[in-house]
Amino acid sequence: MVFYLTYRQVEANYLTVYYHQRPVNNIQGFHLVCRYCYCMKYLRIVLPLFLGTLIYSLLSFSAGPKGFWPFSQLEVEYTRINQNLETLQNINGSLEARLANLTSDSDTISVYAHELGYIHEGEKLIKLAGFTGGIDRTLYSGSALESRIPQYVPEWICKITGILFGLLSFFVMDLFKRKYTHDNKKRRC
């Protein structure tokens, strides 16, 4: 916006001015652009929009559903599940070795059969009271692992926070504008 004001009008309003030509004297009119009025109208709207969008973006990128914080939780969960998978594979290997011994090795089969009370013809078995056999019957098949859902800030909270911060910055700028205008009125009187 371009204003044509006299030097005294500019001096009375305490405006920051940009001169296209230097005035010859105080009374001569000159062409000026009021930077404060021109920029503040747009700054009052653009700055709160920018700050609200900035807060929304930072909150969304850091703690939103696809942010860095939930991603780090997923990485921790991934390592925990992989460690459990390795443990299950080790247990599976030992159980498969036991199964192979029980199905193919005749000595192992006869030991387990004697423990259960089976004997060959002509063979005699002595059972001792209160004595259990030396066979390990506890088989551990691993533990079931429940995956944890990562915690995050919902998208609607990110959006509301950005909007509220934008409105707050708008009202703070309006408050400073009123204070600045009020201080200028006091100086003129």
C-alpha positions as CSV (number, residue, x, y, z in Angstrom):
1,M,0.0,0.0,0.0
2,V,1.3,3.4,-0.8
3,F,0.4,6.4,1.3
4,Y,0.9,10.1,0.5
5,L,1.5,11.8,3.9
6,T,3.3,14.9,5.0
7,Y,6.3,14.8,7.2
8,R,4.4,16.0,10.2
9,Q,1.8,13.2,9.9
10,V,4.5,10.6,9.8
11,E,6.2,12.2,12.8
12,A,3.0,12.3,14.8
13,N,2.2,8.6,14.2
14,Y,5.8,7.3,15.0
15,L,5.8,5.2,11.9
16,T,8.8,3.5,10.3
17,V,9.0,4.9,6.9
18,Y,10.8,4.1,3.6
19,Y,11.6,7.2,1.5
20,H,11.7,7.1,-2.2
21,Q,12.9,10.6,-2.3
22,R,14.4,12.7,0.4
23,P,12.2,15.6,1.5
24,V,13.5,19.1,0.8
25,N,11.8,20.5,3.9
26,N,9.4,19.4,6.6
27,I,6.3,20.7,4.9
28,Q,6.9,19.3,1.4
29,G,4.8,16.1,0.8
30,F,6.7,13.0,-0.2
31,H,5.9,9.5,-1.3
32,L,6.4,6.9,1.4
33,V,5.5,3.4,2.1
34,C,4.4,2.6,5.6
35,R,6.3,-0.6,6.3
36,Y,4.8,-1.1,9.7
37,C,1.2,-0.9,8.6
38,Y,1.8,-3.0,5.5
39,C,3.9,-5.8,7.1
40,M,1.9,-6.0,10.3
41,K,-1.4,-6.7,8.6
42,Y,0.2,-9.8,6.9
43,L,2.4,-10.7,9.8
44,R,-0.6,-10.8,12.1
45,I,-2.1,-13.5,10.0
46,V,0.9,-15.3,8.5
47,L,2.9,-15.7,11.8
48,P,0.2,-17.5,13.8
49,L,-0.5,-19.8,10.8
50,F,3.2,-20.5,10.5
51,L,3.6,-21.1,14.3
52,G,0.5,-23.3,14.5
53,T,1.7,-25.4,11.5
54,L,5.2,-25.6,13.0
55,I,3.9,-26.9,16.3
56,Y,1.6,-29.4,14.6
57,S,4.5,-30.6,12.4
58,L,7.0,-31.0,15.2
59,L,4.5,-32.8,17.4
60,S,3.4,-35.0,14.6
61,F,6.9,-35.9,13.5
62,S,8.1,-36.5,17.1
63,A,5.2,-38.2,18.9
64,G,2.5,-38.7,16.3
65,P,1.3,-42.1,15.0
66,K,4.1,-42.2,12.5
67,G,6.6,-40.2,14.5
68,F,10.1,-40.9,15.8
69,W,9.0,-41.9,19.4
70,P,6.6,-44.7,18.2
71,F,9.2,-45.9,15.7
72,S,11.8,-46.3,18.4
73,Q,9.3,-48.3,20.4
74,L,8.7,-50.5,17.4
75,E,12.5,-51.1,17.1
76,V,12.7,-52.1,20.7
77,E,9.8,-54.5,20.2
78,Y,11.4,-55.9,17.1
79,T,14.6,-56.8,19.0
80,R,12.6,-58.3,21.8
81,I,10.6,-60.5,19.4
82,N,13.8,-61.5,17.6
83,Q,15.5,-62.6,20.9
84,N,12.4,-64.7,21.8
85,L,12.5,-66.2,18.3
86,E,16.1,-67.2,18.7
87,T,15.3,-68.8,22.1
88,L,12.4,-70.7,20.5
89,Q,14.7,-72.0,17.7
90,N,17.2,-73.2,20.3
91,I,14.5,-75.0,22.2
92,N,13.1,-76.5,19.0
93,G,16.6,-77.8,18.1
94,S,16.9,-79.6,21.5
95,L,13.4,-81.0,21.2
96,E,14.1,-82.3,17.7
97,A,17.3,-84.0,18.9
98,R,15.3,-85.7,21.7
99,L,12.7,-86.9,19.3
100,A,15.3,-88.2,16.9
101,N,16.8,-90.2,19.9
102,L,13.5,-91.6,20.9
103,T,12.6,-92.7,17.4
104,S,15.8,-94.2,16.2
105,D,18.1,-95.1,19.1
106,S,17.2,-98.5,20.6
107,D,19.0,-97.9,23.9
108,T,17.1,-94.7,24.6
109,I,13.9,-96.4,23.7
110,S,14.6,-99.2,26.2
111,V,15.5,-96.8,29.0
112,Y,12.2,-94.8,28.5
113,A,10.3,-98.1,28.3
114,H,11.9,-99.3,31.6
115,E,10.9,-96.0,33.2
116,L,7.3,-96.6,32.1
117,G,7.3,-100.2,33.4
118,Y,7.7,-102.1,30.1
119,I,10.2,-104.9,29.9
120,H,11.4,-107.5,27.3
121,E,10.5,-111.1,27.6
122,G,12.8,-112.8,30.1
123,E,14.0,-109.5,31.5
124,K,13.5,-108.7,35.2
125,L,13.0,-105.2,36.4
126,I,13.6,-103.9,40.0
127,K,11.8,-100.8,41.1
128,L,13.0,-99.0,44.2
129,A,10.4,-97.3,46.4
130,G,10.7,-93.5,46.6
131,F,13.3,-93.4,43.8
132,T,12.4,-91.7,40.5
133,G,14.3,-92.4,37.4
134,G,17.1,-90.3,35.9
135,I,15.1,-89.2,32.9
136,D,14.3,-85.6,32.6
137,R,10.6,-85.4,31.8
138,T,10.3,-81.6,32.0
139,L,10.1,-80.3,28.6
140,Y,10.0,-76.6,28.1
141,S,8.5,-75.5,24.8
142,G,9.2,-71.7,25.2
143,S,6.9,-68.9,26.1
144,A,4.3,-67.0,24.1
145,L,5.2,-63.4,23.6
146,E,2.5,-60.8,23.3
147,S,3.5,-57.8,21.2
148,R,3.0,-54.4,22.7
149,I,1.3,-51.7,20.8
150,P,3.5,-48.5,20.6
151,Q,2.2,-45.5,22.5
152,Y,1.7,-42.3,20.5
153,V,-0.1,-39.0,20.5
154,P,-3.2,-39.2,18.3
155,E,-3.4,-37.1,15.2
156,W,-6.4,-35.1,16.4
157,I,-4.5,-34.0,19.5
158,C,-1.6,-32.9,17.3
159,K,-4.0,-30.9,15.1
160,I,-5.8,-29.3,18.1
161,T,-2.5,-28.4,19.7
162,G,-1.3,-26.7,16.5
163,I,-4.6,-24.8,16.1
164,L,-4.6,-23.7,19.8
165,F,-1.0,-22.5,19.6
166,G,-1.8,-20.6,16.4
167,L,-4.7,-18.9,18.1
168,L,-2.6,-18.2,21.2
169,S,0.1,-16.5,19.1
170,F,-2.6,-14.5,17.3
171,F,-4.0,-13.2,20.5
172,V,-0.5,-12.5,22.0
173,M,0.4,-10.5,18.8
174,D,-2.9,-8.6,19.1
175,L,-2.1,-7.8,22.8
176,F,1.3,-6.5,21.9
177,K,-0.2,-4.4,19.1
178,R,-2.7,-2.9,21.5
179,K,0.0,-2.2,24.1
180,Y,2.2,-0.6,21.4
181,T,-0.7,1.6,20.1
182,H,-1.6,2.5,23.7
183,D,2.0,3.6,24.5
184,N,2.1,5.7,21.3
185,K,-1.2,7.5,22.3
186,K,0.3,8.3,25.7
187,R,3.4,9.8,24.1
188,R,1.4,12.0,21.8
189,C,-0.6,13.6,24.6
